[in-house]
Amino acid sequence: MKQKLRNSAQRALATFAMLLAFTALMAQNLTINGTIRDDQTGESLIGVTLLQKGTTTGTTTDLDGKYSMSVPRGAVIVVSYVGYESQE
């Protein structure tokens, strides 16, 4: 009887651990980074806004046009800058 109870407890614990691991995998974010440059001049663009579509999560490019942000897998990023057409 104790053996059956121990096996049941081990199975329940294993199932819980698998569910926890699955949840962690589904909630993982990606870190995206890069440099934004003018297509014609190749100059780095300072202060470009990158926003995750439908949220307030975002960042801006630094003095070298570089950015880094964490977003969920499959997120759409909207890139905008004064004088340029926004892109997704």
C-alpha distance (Angstrom), angle and dihedral (degrees) to the residues before:
residue distance angle dihedral
M1 . . .
K2 3.81 . .
Q3 3.82 89.3 .
K4 3.83 91.6 54.6
L5 3.80 90.7 48.4
R6 3.82 91.1 48.9
N7 3.83 91.7 49.2
S8 3.81 91.0 49.2
A9 3.79 91.2 49.9
Q10 3.80 91.6 49.0
R11 3.82 91.7 49.9
A12 3.80 91.4 48.4
L13 3.80 90.7 49.7
A14 3.81 92.0 47.7
T15 3.81 91.0 49.5
F16 3.80 91.0 49.5
A17 3.81 91.2 49.4
M18 3.82 91.5 51.1
L19 3.81 91.7 49.3
L20 3.79 90.5 49.2
A21 3.81 91.8 49.8
F22 3.82 91.5 47.7
T23 3.80 91.2 50.8
A24 3.81 91.1 50.0
L25 3.80 91.3 50.7
M26 3.79 93.0 49.8
A27 3.81 92.5 49.8
Q28 3.80 96.0 50.7
N29 3.77 118.5 128.1
L30 3.77 127.7 -150.0
T31 3.77 123.8 -133.5
I32 3.77 110.5 -136.8
N33 3.78 123.0 -169.6
G34 3.75 140.4 164.2
T35 3.78 146.8 123.4
I36 3.80 126.2 -81.2
R37 3.81 115.5 -144.6
D38 3.79 135.4 175.4
D39 3.81 107.5 -98.4
Q40 3.81 94.4 -136.6
T41 3.80 104.1 36.4
G42 3.79 100.4 28.0
E43 3.80 90.0 -134.8
S44 3.81 118.2 146.5
L45 3.81 113.2 -109.6
I46 3.80 117.5 -132.2
G47 3.81 120.0 -149.1
V48 3.81 99.8 15.1
T49 3.82 109.4 161.9
L50 3.81 120.0 -131.4
L51 3.82 115.6 -172.5
Q52 3.78 131.5 177.6
K53 3.82 102.1 -119.6
G54 3.80 113.8 -105.0
T55 3.82 94.3 14.0
T56 3.78 140.2 74.2
T57 3.82 91.8 -120.3
G58 3.75 111.5 119.6
T59 3.77 151.8 110.9
T60 3.79 141.9 -144.5
T61 3.78 131.2 -127.2
D62 3.80 118.8 -99.8
L63 3.82 129.8 -131.5
D64 3.82 90.1 -70.7
G65 3.82 94.4 47.3
K66 3.83 91.0 -106.7
Y67 3.79 125.4 141.2
S68 3.80 139.8 177.1
M69 3.80 129.6 -173.2
S70 3.78 140.7 159.9
V71 3.81 118.0 -124.7
P72 3.81 136.6 164.3
R73 3.78 117.6 -95.3
G74 3.83 109.6 -85.6
A75 3.82 95.3 21.6
V76 3.81 118.7 150.3
I77 3.81 115.1 -129.9
V78 3.81 120.6 -151.8
V79 3.81 113.3 -153.3
S80 3.82 117.8 -162.2
Y81 3.79 137.2 171.0
V82 3.80 133.5 169.2
G83 3.80 110.2 -91.6
Y84 3.81 94.2 15.8
E85 3.79 132.2 91.0
S86 3.82 113.6 -104.7
Q87 3.80 116.4 -113.5
E88 3.79 134.7 -162.2
